[in-house]
Amino acid sequence: MESRQDKNRKPPPSKWPNLYRYASMGLELAAAIVGLTLAGWWVDYRFGTGRKGILVGAILGIVGGFYNFLKQALELSRQQNLTKGDDSDNGNDPNKPD
């Protein structure tokens, strides 16, 4: 039988609390590049546009993928700063007199 203390006990903190989030960010970047490159290949195959579709698809995948990657990385950084109690990102200026 479990005691009340056992039910309220939290698991120990993980060494890598955001491991899955980091991994998903990399996979999303790769998926954007590969997916849009394949879409460009299909456009080239379907409409006979040479290599223009692959080039445009790859460029869109790289730009869009990196935009999403950086947006998520900045959000993750903000969340980590807030959990550590860092006031550097919430408008409090340490050099500003009270």
Backbone bond lengths (Angstrom), bond angles and torsions (degrees), N, CA, C in turn:
res aa  C-N    CA-C-N  psi(-1)  N-CA   C-N-CA  omega(-1)  CA-C   N-CA-C  phi
1 M - - - 1.442 - - 1.530 108.90 -
2 E 1.320 116.13 134.81 1.457 121.15 -179.49 1.519 110.49 -83.85
3 S 1.292 115.23 140.66 1.456 119.18 176.11 1.524 109.20 -86.42
4 R 1.302 114.98 169.48 1.465 120.89 -179.86 1.534 110.70 -63.81
5 Q 1.319 117.45 -35.15 1.460 120.92 179.22 1.525 110.88 -65.27
6 D 1.318 118.14 -37.37 1.467 121.24 179.03 1.523 111.35 -65.47
7 K 1.309 117.00 -35.85 1.460 120.50 -179.63 1.528 111.50 -70.36
8 N 1.320 117.59 -33.54 1.456 121.70 -178.09 1.521 113.40 -88.15
9 R 1.314 116.89 -6.50 1.458 120.35 -177.93 1.523 110.09 -73.64
10 K 1.325 115.90 131.96 1.463 121.51 178.73 1.525 108.88 -90.28
11 P 1.334 116.69 149.32 1.460 118.36 175.75 1.521 110.16 -67.71
12 P 1.321 117.28 155.54 1.473 118.41 179.39 1.521 110.77 -64.06
13 P 1.326 117.28 149.15 1.466 119.81 -179.29 1.524 110.86 -63.72
14 S 1.294 115.16 142.99 1.455 121.42 -179.54 1.520 110.22 -77.87
15 K 1.345 115.79 149.06 1.462 119.62 175.75 1.522 110.94 -69.98
16 W 1.309 116.97 -29.77 1.463 122.53 -177.06 1.525 109.25 -125.00
17 P 1.328 118.29 73.12 1.463 119.37 -174.90 1.524 114.17 -66.21
18 N 1.321 117.62 -24.01 1.460 120.28 -176.84 1.519 112.45 -112.86
19 L 1.322 117.10 22.42 1.458 120.90 -176.56 1.523 111.80 -58.09
20 Y 1.318 117.29 -44.92 1.463 120.17 -179.05 1.524 111.71 -67.32
21 R 1.305 115.93 -34.31 1.471 118.57 178.79 1.525 110.96 -68.48
22 Y 1.336 116.48 -41.61 1.459 119.79 176.79 1.527 111.04 -62.36
23 A 1.320 116.07 -44.00 1.462 120.32 -179.66 1.525 110.83 -63.48
24 S 1.316 116.88 -41.45 1.463 119.00 -179.50 1.520 111.73 -67.47
25 M 1.333 117.57 -31.96 1.464 120.23 177.57 1.526 110.34 -63.15
26 G 1.323 116.87 -43.93 1.460 120.62 178.36 1.514 112.40 -66.09
27 L 1.319 116.37 -40.29 1.464 119.73 178.50 1.522 111.87 -66.22
28 E 1.327 117.01 -37.68 1.462 120.04 178.02 1.525 111.21 -65.75
29 L 1.322 116.70 -38.75 1.463 120.45 177.31 1.527 110.09 -62.63
30 A 1.323 116.43 -47.88 1.461 120.48 179.95 1.527 111.08 -63.83
31 A 1.324 117.19 -40.67 1.458 120.67 -179.06 1.524 111.50 -65.06
32 A 1.335 117.16 -38.24 1.464 119.98 178.73 1.520 110.44 -64.13
33 I 1.317 116.86 -44.36 1.464 120.26 -178.91 1.523 110.89 -66.79
34 V 1.322 116.73 -49.21 1.468 120.08 -178.17 1.524 110.72 -66.78
35 G 1.324 117.11 -44.23 1.463 120.39 -177.50 1.520 112.90 -61.90
36 L 1.310 117.26 -46.70 1.462 119.60 -178.87 1.532 111.98 -73.85
37 T 1.336 117.40 -28.87 1.458 119.60 174.06 1.526 110.24 -66.71
38 L 1.326 116.42 -42.06 1.468 119.51 176.72 1.527 111.64 -65.51
39 A 1.321 116.73 -37.17 1.465 119.32 175.85 1.527 110.44 -62.89
40 G 1.331 116.96 -39.26 1.458 120.69 176.27 1.521 112.11 -65.35
41 W 1.327 116.45 -38.12 1.466 120.45 176.47 1.531 110.01 -62.16
42 W 1.346 116.56 -41.86 1.460 120.51 179.61 1.532 110.23 -63.35
43 V 1.328 117.06 -41.94 1.468 120.61 178.05 1.531 109.75 -60.86
44 D 1.325 116.95 -43.79 1.466 120.43 177.90 1.526 111.39 -61.70
45 Y 1.319 116.33 -43.78 1.462 121.29 -178.96 1.520 110.68 -66.50
46 R 1.320 116.53 -43.97 1.471 121.53 -174.55 1.528 112.08 -72.68
47 F 1.331 116.83 -42.10 1.456 120.21 -172.79 1.524 113.82 -109.27
48 G 1.320 117.78 -1.19 1.453 121.20 177.17 1.514 113.67 63.61
49 T 1.312 117.57 46.04 1.464 120.94 -176.33 1.529 113.02 -94.84
50 G 1.296 117.75 18.10 1.458 120.13 -179.43 1.516 110.23 74.59
51 R 1.303 116.66 -131.13 1.470 121.17 179.77 1.525 112.28 -108.00
52 K 1.307 116.82 11.85 1.466 120.16 -177.40 1.521 111.95 -67.60
53 G 1.304 117.87 -38.29 1.465 121.13 -179.08 1.514 112.04 -65.32
54 I 1.328 116.60 -43.06 1.461 119.95 178.18 1.524 110.29 -62.89
55 L 1.316 116.38 -43.84 1.460 120.69 -179.13 1.534 111.14 -62.71
56 V 1.317 116.53 -48.02 1.468 120.30 179.82 1.529 110.22 -64.70
57 G 1.335 117.38 -42.95 1.463 120.41 178.88 1.515 112.52 -62.23
58 A 1.339 116.69 -42.79 1.463 119.87 179.62 1.525 111.21 -65.58
59 I 1.317 116.90 -42.17 1.474 119.84 179.31 1.526 110.31 -64.35
60 L 1.320 117.68 -44.25 1.468 120.15 177.53 1.524 111.65 -62.92
61 G 1.328 116.48 -39.16 1.461 120.06 178.05 1.510 112.57 -64.72
62 I 1.331 116.45 -42.29 1.464 120.06 179.55 1.529 110.69 -66.22
63 V 1.326 116.70 -48.23 1.468 120.12 -178.38 1.533 110.72 -64.35
64 G 1.319 116.68 -49.71 1.464 119.77 -179.62 1.513 112.79 -65.38
65 G 1.323 116.55 -40.34 1.464 120.47 179.93 1.516 112.20 -65.02
66 F 1.338 117.01 -44.37 1.460 119.76 178.77 1.526 111.61 -68.78
67 Y 1.323 117.64 -34.61 1.467 119.95 176.41 1.529 109.81 -60.59
68 N 1.330 116.50 -48.79 1.459 121.30 179.61 1.527 110.93 -63.84
69 F 1.338 116.89 -41.27 1.456 121.73 179.80 1.526 111.21 -61.42
70 L 1.324 116.87 -48.02 1.459 120.22 -179.22 1.530 111.84 -67.07
71 K 1.315 116.92 -37.26 1.463 120.53 178.09 1.535 110.38 -61.88
72 Q 1.323 116.58 -44.60 1.465 120.22 178.99 1.527 111.72 -68.80
73 A 1.332 117.08 -38.04 1.463 120.20 179.69 1.526 110.98 -64.91
74 L 1.323 117.91 -41.08 1.459 120.57 177.74 1.524 111.50 -65.79
75 E 1.321 116.95 -39.87 1.463 120.37 178.25 1.528 110.59 -64.99
76 L 1.310 117.40 -41.08 1.462 121.33 178.18 1.521 110.60 -64.63
77 S 1.313 117.28 -39.48 1.459 121.67 177.53 1.523 110.80 -64.02
78 R 1.326 117.35 -42.34 1.469 120.80 177.74 1.519 111.10 -62.03
79 Q 1.320 116.62 -42.74 1.461 120.06 -179.74 1.522 111.39 -64.46
80 Q 1.331 117.13 -40.01 1.454 119.97 178.63 1.521 111.28 -66.87
81 N 1.331 117.36 -37.53 1.466 120.26 177.41 1.519 111.35 -65.27
82 L 1.333 117.11 -37.59 1.461 120.34 179.71 1.523 111.34 -69.38
83 T 1.332 117.38 -36.96 1.465 119.30 179.82 1.519 111.92 -72.28
84 K 1.325 117.82 -24.97 1.460 121.41 177.61 1.522 111.66 -85.49
85 G 1.332 117.29 -6.95 1.452 120.65 -179.13 1.512 113.26 80.54
86 D 1.310 116.66 23.02 1.460 121.18 -179.75 1.524 108.51 -80.06
87 D 1.341 116.61 128.83 1.457 121.50 -179.40 1.517 112.97 -95.67
88 S 1.320 118.29 10.37 1.459 120.07 -173.72 1.525 113.09 -72.93
89 D 1.344 117.88 -18.96 1.460 119.55 -174.57 1.527 113.68 -110.66
90 N 1.332 118.04 2.92 1.458 118.23 -176.54 1.523 113.34 -111.57
91 G 1.311 117.50 20.43 1.447 120.67 173.83 1.498 115.70 92.05
92 N 1.333 119.41 -4.29 1.451 121.34 177.78 1.518 108.74 -81.54
93 D 1.313 116.24 118.17 1.455 121.69 -179.85 1.521 108.34 -96.53
94 P 1.354 118.47 116.36 1.477 119.52 -178.61 1.523 112.47 -67.42
95 N 1.326 118.32 -19.61 1.452 120.85 -179.71 1.530 113.15 -88.34
96 K 1.303 116.35 -8.97 1.470 121.11 -178.11 1.535 110.43 -80.33
97 P 1.321 116.76 127.26 1.482 118.18 179.33 1.523 110.08 -70.69
98 D 1.333 114.93 150.72 1.476 119.81 -179.86 1.485 112.65 -76.52
